[in-house]
Amino acid sequence: MSLYPYTITAIAKNTTSGSNIVVGAVVSLLNSIGSPVTMYDSAAGSNGSAGKTADSRGQVTVYVEQGEYSLNVNGTASGKFTVISNLSTINVDTFANLELLTSTTIGQAFICQERANAFYILKDSSYVALAGDATLASGRVAAIQVKPYAVGGHFGVLDNGLDVSVQFNAFVARLKLSGLHGVLAAGTYLARNIRLESGTKKWSFTGAGKGVTLIRSTTGEGTTIIGTAGSTVGYKIGGFTLDCRYGELSPSAANHGISVADTNDVVFDDIDVIDYKNTAILVNSTSENNTGATISNSTCNGNTVAGNGFLIVSYEDAEINGSRAINVRGTEGTGPAYGLQFKNKCTGGRIINSSAKNCTAGVAFGFEGSSYGCDDAVVVGCYAEQCEAGLQLDNVKNANISMVIDQESAGESAINMEDGSEGNLINATVRNIANSKGAVRFRDGSLNNSIEIAVQGLGSGSAYGIFDNGSLDNIVNVKSHKPADFPNNGYRSVTSFNSTTTNSLVINGVPAVHTFLPLVSGIAAVNNRAYKLLKVDTQSAASADDMTGFSGDFKDGQVISITCASNSRAVTVKNSGNIITLNAGDLVLNDRNKIFSFIYVTASSKFSQI
């Protein structure tokens, strides 16, 4: 047994003053499996024990066999890694030449120049090689040293113009196994099919930043970074640009940038995805019970062909933050071409301080139909620019949304509520409404939604609100608008109710005035619950007509005032149908200065003159 002297300094972290020497501490050395080794007081092997006491300087000199040890102070790991050997370090030029060595001496140190000067220690015969280790010609394993973090270059992830997919996966495998943080230096790395799943401890890796560390697909085909098999632990990656090279290499199969599934607490931060076809970053829970997915400070450019930008599917408590998607148009890629999207069963999803430009839809929740719902969503500080639709909600309930939409002249309505979206509160500034579209449109059973908008720029034939048949009890409050935009040629330029009667449009806090309501068989059909003043006209512009009732959906105590649309076309309001006049007499409207008011009483289902 050969023993070598080693002086241990007992240091423990002090939260107030930093690292301090511990006088009288009991110190020990632990081997690779965490067991204490025997330390002696002399080279002859006297007074062997698993613990020694530091002197007044916090130090003690011990004699141990050569090897690799971690230090323990007063029962607590100090984090210090120690190599005890009388052997000089062997420098090797390439990894292949390292593996040709026949060394058998435990503790022998090696440096591999090809792998960014990676440092290795030869282990005993019981050691099992891990990803990144070197197995020598002697059959013994030189273990790569990865404390306090692992370096991609030490595993062969090199900026050398070669395909480093195998080395990259070895690097990630070691991070997953050991729960390490990995670092990728600035440079360009060629790789594909980098696997993230099946980790056993939380791990991470970061590059030097977008545009500085570049990962480029070798074929342009498939998914460049993939974790669809899931993992029992979360992870975080970022700090790089991912070039999928779809347009450059024209692969036969479509591709994603990053696609992962069924893993809690995944984070993608500071990533730029370019030249892809389907989705830049896709995070999907197939079981619909995963939580914690974050896409932050990231960007993607779909080159107008991509199917989606950033997409999170069926995660609870997920977030897109500080990110931007541009040119997502879906001309080739599979998908609705939404820039920032939560899909299917997402509860509590958040999109914060993010933006989308030139996408089919900028911000979207839902999309799959009424069998799913993205409930309790939050959107804050977001901007959709030159998108066909700025905001798309499908079967979304109880969302709170605040954003700015700068629409394009051709496309969809700026805000679209569909598939039973209910109870949502939206506050938006909307500019440049697409021709013949609405600032807001309600479809397919959307109900009880409240929208407050400032509108700047109505397109030709466009409207503040469009309420399709089946939408119920929605209210749009136009808080401000350009004076030139305010319609002067009839109420249908303000809004279109499309056979609905329970929705409301309010402009600048004042209920909209129905400027031209022709009678149909004596009935005034009221389709805006917010109307307070109706300008009633005769049917087919006849010189005179009788009004015998109101139709629509009314609330108890609702007050409606009526006048005539033209002094030359008299309307006689009859005490009949659901109208009760004072003194049961007729009321003649032949002067627009003459106004009669009525209150609706639910108990009688009638309007009584007041």
KAQUI-V167426 format. One record per pair of residues at least 4 apart in sequence whose C-alpha atoms are under 7 Angstrom apart, sorted by the first residue. I is the first residue (numbers start at 0). J is the second residue. Records with the same first field share a line. If there is no record, write none. Layout:
# KAQUI-V167426
I->J  J
This chain:
# KAQUI-V167426
1->64
2->42  62  63  64
3->42  62  63  64  65
4->60  61  62  63
5->60  61  62
6->58  59  60  61
7->58  59  60
8->57  58  59
9->20  21  24  26  53  57  58  72
10->18  19  20  21
11->18  19  20  21  77
12->17  18  19
13->17  18  19
20->57
21->57
22->53  54  55  56  57
23->52  53  54  55  57
24->52  53  57  72  73
25->50  51  52  53  72  73
26->50  51  52  71  72  73
27->35  49  50  51  70  71  72
28->35  36  68  69  70  71
29->33  34  35  36  68  69  70
30->34  35  36  67  68  69
31->68
35->49
36->49
37->47  48  49
38->47  48  49  61  62  63
39->44  45  46  47  48  61  62  63
40->44  45  46  47  61  62
41->45  62
42->62
52->59
53->57  58  59
54->58  59
65->83  84  106
66->82  83  84  105  106
67->81  82  83  106
68->80  81  82
69->78  79  80  81
70->76  77  78  79  80
71->75  76  77
72->76  77
84->106
86->107
88->107  108  109
89->108  109  110
90->109  110  111
91->96  97  110  111  112
92->111  112  113
93->97  111  112  113
94->98  111  113
95->99
96->100
97->135
98->133  134  135  136
99->135  136
100->135  136  137
101->135  136  137
102->137
103->137  139
104->121
105->121  122  123
106->120  121  122
107->120  121
108->119  120  121
109->118  119  120
110->116  117  118  119
111->116  117  118
112->116  117
114->152  153  154  155
115->152  153
116->153
117->143  153
118->143  144
119->141  142  143  144
120->141  142  143
121->140  141  142
122->126  139  140  141  142
124->139
128->132  140
130->169  170  172  173
131->143  154  169  170
132->140  141  142  143
133->140  141  142
134->138  139  140  141
135->139  140
145->149
148->179  180  181
149->179  180  181  182
150->181  182  183
151->155  156  170  181  182  183
152->156  157
154->166  169  170
155->166
156->163  166  167
157->188
158->186  187  188
160->189
161->189
162->189  190  217
163->167  188  189  190
164->168  190  191  193
165->169
166->170
167->171  193
168->172  193  194
169->173
170->174
171->175
172->176
173->177
174->178  179  180  181  202
175->198  199  200  201  202
176->198  199  200
177->200
178->200  201  202
179->202  203
180->202  203  204
181->203  204  205
182->204  205  206
183->205  206  207
184->206  207  212
185->206  207  211  212
186->211  212  213
187->212  213  214
188->213  214  215
189->214  215  216  217
190->214  215  216  217
191->216  217  223  224
192->222  223  224  225
193->223  224  225
194->224  225  226
195->225  226
196->226  227  228  229  230
197->229  230  231
198->230  231  232
199->231  232
200->232
201->232  233  234
202->234  235
203->234  235  236
204->235  236  237
205->236  237  238
206->212  237  238  239
207->211  212  238  239
208->212  238  239  269
209->238  239  240  269  270  271
210->239  240
211->239
212->239  240
213->239  240  241
214->240  241  242
215->241  242  243
216->223  242  243  244
218->248  250
219->243  244  245  248  250
220->250  252  253  254
221->252  253  254  255
222->254  255  256  257  258
223->243  255  256  257
224->256  257  258
225->257  258  259
226->258  259  260
227->258  259  260
228->260
229->259  260  261  262
230->261  262
231->262
232->262  263
233->262  263  264  265
234->264  265  266
235->265  266  267
236->266  267  268
237->267  268  269  270
238->268  269  270
239->269  270  271
240->270  271  272
241->256  271  272  273
242->272  273  274
243->256  273  274  275
244->248  274  275
245->249  250  274  275  276
246->274
253->276  277
254->275  276  277
255->275  276  277  278  279
256->272  275  278  279  280
257->279  280  281
258->280  281  282
259->281  282  283
260->282  283  284  285
261->283  284  285  286  289
262->289
263->289  290  291  292
264->290  291  292
265->291  292  293
266->292  293  294
267->293  294  295
268->294  295  296  297
269->295  296  297
270->297  298
271->297  298  299
272->279  298  299  300
273->299  300  301
274->300  301  302
275->279  301  305
276->301  304  305  306  331  332
277->305  306  307  332  333
278->305  306  307  308  309
279->299  307  308  309
280->308  309  310
281->309  310  311
282->310  311  312
283->311  312  313
284->288  289  312  313  314
287->313  314  344
288->314
289->314  315
290->314  315  316  317
291->314  315  316  317
292->314  317  318
293->317  318  319
294->318  319  320
295->319  320  321  322
296->320  321  322
297->322  323
298->322  323  324
299->308  323  324  325
300->324  325  326
301->305  325  326  327
302->326  327
303->326  327  328  329  330
304->327  328  329  330  331  332
305->327  328  329  330  331  332  336
306->327  328  329  332  333  334  335  336
307->327  334  335  336  337  338
308->324  327  337  338  339
309->338  339  340
310->339  340  341
311->340  341  342
312->341  342  343  345
313->342  343  344  345
314->344  345
315->345  346  347  348
316->346  347  348
317->348  349
318->348  349  350
319->349  350  351
320->350  351  352  353
321->351  352  353
322->353  354
323->353  354  355
324->338  339  354  355  356
325->338  355  356  357  358
326->356  357  358
327->336  337  338  357  358  359
328->336  358  359
329->333  334  335  336
336->358  359  360
337->358  359  360  361  362  363
338->355  358  360  361  362
339->361  362  363
340->362  363  364
341->345  348  363  364  365
342->364  365  366  373
343->365  367  371  372  373
344->371  372  373
345->372  373  374
346->373  374  375  376
347->374  375  376  377
348->376  377
349->376  377  378
350->377  378  379
351->378  379  380  381
352->379  380  381
353->380  381  382
354->381  382  383
355->361  382  383  384
356->361  383  384  385  386
357->384  385  386
358->386  387
359->386  387  388
360->386  387  388  389  390  391
361->383  386  388  389  390
362->389  390  391
363->390  391  392
364->373  391  392  393  395
365->372  373  392  393  394  395
366->393
367->371
368->393  394  418
369->394  418
371->394
372->394  395
373->395  396
374->395  396  397  398
375->396  397  398
376->398  399
377->398  399  400
378->399  400  401
379->400  401  402
380->401  402
381->402  403
382->402  403  404
383->389  403  404  405
384->404  405  406
385->405  406  407
386->406  407
387->406  407  409  410  411
388->410  411  412  413  414
389->404  406  413  414
390->413  414  415
391->414  415  416
392->415  416  417  420
393->416  417  418  420
394->417  418  419  420
395->420  421
396->420  421  422  423
397->421  422  423
398->423  424
399->423  424  425
400->424  425  426
401->425  426  427
402->426  427  428
403->427  428  429
404->413  428  429  430
405->429  430  431
406->413  430  431  432  433
407->431  432  433
408->431  432  433  434  458
409->433  434
410->433
411->433  436
412->433  436  437  438  439  440
413->432  437  438  439
414->438  439  440
415->439  440  441
416->420  440  441  442  445
417->441  442  443  445
418->442  443  444  445
419->443  444  445  446
420->445  446
421->445  446  447  448
422->446  447  448
423->448  449
424->448  449  450
425->449  450  451
426->450  451  452
427->451  452  453
428->452  453  454
429->438  452  453  454  455
430->454  455  456
431->455  456  457  458
432->436  437  438  456  457  458  461
433->458  461
434->458  459  460  461
435->458  459  460  461
436->461  462
437->461  462  463  464  465
438->462  463  464
439->463  464  465
440->464  465  466
441->445  465  466  467  470
442->466  467  469  470
443->469  470
444->469  470  471
445->470  471
446->470  471  472  473
447->471  472  473
448->473  474
449->473  474  475
450->474  475  476
451->475  476  477  478
452->476  477  478
453->477  478  479  480
454->479  480
455->480  481
456->481  484
457->461  462  484
460->492
461->492
462->492  493  494
463->493  494
464->475  494  495
465->494  495  496
466->470  495  496  497  499
467->496  497  499
468->497  498  499
470->499
471->501  502
472->501  502
473->502  503
474->502  503  504
475->503  504  505
476->504  505  506  508
477->505  506  507
478->506  507  508
479->507
480->484
481->485
486->492  493
489->514  515
490->494  513  514
491->495
496->526
499->526
500->525  526  527  528  551  552
501->526  527  528  552
502->527  528
503->527  528  529
504->510  511  527  529
505->509  510  511  529
506->510  511
510->529  530  531
511->529  530
512->530  531  532  533
513->530  532  533  534
514->533  534
515->534  535  536  564
516->523  533  534  535  536
517->535  536  537  538
518->522  523  536  537  538
519->523  538
521->545  546  547  548
522->546  547  548  549  550
523->548  549  550
524->549  550  551
525->549  550  551
526->551
528->553
531->558  559  560
532->559  560  561
533->560  561  562
534->561  562  563  564
535->561  562  563  564
536->540  563  564
537->541  543  544  568  570
538->544
541->568
542->567  568  569
543->568  569  570
544->569  570  571
545->570  571  572  573
546->570  571  572  573
547->572  573  575  576  578
548->575  576  577  578
549->577
553->557
554->599
555->599  600  601
556->598  599  600
557->598  599
558->596  597  598  599
559->596  597  598
560->594  595  596  597
561->594  595  596
562->588  591  593  594  595
563->570  588  589  590  591
564->591
565->591
566->589  590  591
567->589
568->589
569->587  588  589
570->587  588  589
571->585  586  587  588
572->585  586  587
573->585  586
574->578  579  580  583  584  585
575->579
577->604  605  606
578->605  606  607
579->583  606  607  608
580->584  607  608
581->608
588->593
596->608  609
597->606  607  608  609
598->606  607  608  609
599->605  606  607
600->604  605  606
